[in-house]
Amino acid sequence: MSEITQTKDNFWLYVGCTVATLLIVIAVVKQSENEKFAPIKQQLEEETAQMNIRVLN
């Protein structure tokens, strides 16, 4: 009789690595979007601050 060696199934390891990779990619893309739109957000905040000036008599 021949012996059959069983190899460990790495399915969940592959799934975990894929999910972790996708989460990292999403985080990097989100961070780059925040950096790209930061000057626009700052400009909008400045405009809002200028519009909120109250005139006192």
trRosetta pair geometry for C-beta under 8 A, 3 or more apart (Angstrom, degrees):
i j d omega theta_ij theta_ji phi_ij phi_ji
9 12 7.9 70 117 6 92 83
10 13 4.4 -50 -170 42 82 123
10 14 5.8 87 129 -26 88 95
11 14 5.9 -60 -155 36 30 109
11 15 6.4 26 152 -17 66 106
12 15 5.4 -49 -142 38 38 113
12 16 6.1 41 156 -21 67 105
13 16 5.8 -55 -147 37 28 111
13 17 6.4 26 155 -16 63 107
14 17 5.9 -55 -145 38 30 109
14 18 6.2 31 156 -20 64 108
15 18 5.8 -57 -148 37 29 111
15 19 6.4 27 156 -17 65 107
16 19 5.9 -55 -146 37 29 108
16 20 6.2 28 157 -17 65 108
17 20 5.7 -55 -145 39 30 111
17 21 6.2 33 155 -21 65 107
18 21 5.8 -55 -148 36 29 112
18 22 6.4 28 155 -18 63 106
19 22 5.8 -55 -148 37 31 110
19 23 6.4 31 154 -18 65 106
20 23 5.8 -55 -149 36 31 111
20 24 6.4 31 154 -19 65 106
21 24 5.8 -56 -149 36 31 111
21 25 6.4 30 154 -18 66 106
22 25 5.7 -54 -146 36 32 111
22 26 6.3 32 156 -18 66 106
23 26 5.8 -54 -146 37 31 111
23 27 6.3 32 154 -19 64 107
24 27 5.7 -56 -149 37 31 112
24 28 6.4 29 155 -19 66 106
25 28 5.9 -55 -147 36 31 109
25 29 6.4 28 156 -17 65 107
26 29 5.9 -56 -147 38 30 109
26 30 6.2 30 155 -19 65 108
27 30 5.8 -55 -145 37 29 111
27 31 6.3 30 156 -20 64 107
28 31 5.8 -54 -148 36 30 111
28 32 6.5 28 155 -18 64 106
29 32 5.9 -56 -148 36 31 109
29 33 6.5 33 153 -20 64 104
30 33 5.7 -54 -151 34 32 112
30 34 6.6 34 151 -20 65 103
31 34 5.7 -52 -151 33 34 112
31 35 6.5 30 153 -16 66 105
32 35 5.7 -53 -147 38 35 110
32 36 6.2 38 153 -25 66 107
33 36 5.6 -54 -144 34 32 113
33 37 6.3 6 165 1 67 111
34 37 6.6 -71 -143 49 24 92
34 38 6.5 52 154 -59 62 92
35 38 5.7 -27 -150 -13 32 121
37 40 5.0 -55 -164 44 70 116
37 41 5.8 75 137 -27 86 101
38 41 5.7 -56 -146 37 31 112
38 42 6.3 32 156 -20 66 105
39 42 5.6 -53 -147 36 33 112
39 43 6.3 35 154 -20 66 105
40 43 5.7 -53 -150 35 32 112
40 44 6.5 32 152 -18 64 104
41 44 5.7 -53 -149 36 32 111
41 45 6.4 33 152 -19 64 105
42 45 5.7 -54 -150 36 32 112
42 46 6.5 33 152 -19 65 104
43 46 5.7 -52 -149 35 33 111
43 47 6.4 32 153 -18 65 105
44 47 5.7 -53 -147 37 33 111
44 48 6.3 35 153 -20 65 105
45 48 5.6 -53 -147 36 32 113
45 49 6.4 34 153 -21 64 104
46 49 5.6 -53 -149 35 32 112
46 50 6.4 31 153 -18 65 105
47 50 5.7 -54 -148 37 33 111
47 51 6.3 30 153 -19 66 107
48 51 5.7 -56 -145 37 32 109
48 52 6.4 29 155 -22 64 111
49 52 5.9 -61 -148 34 30 111
50 53 6.4 -22 -173 -20 41 110
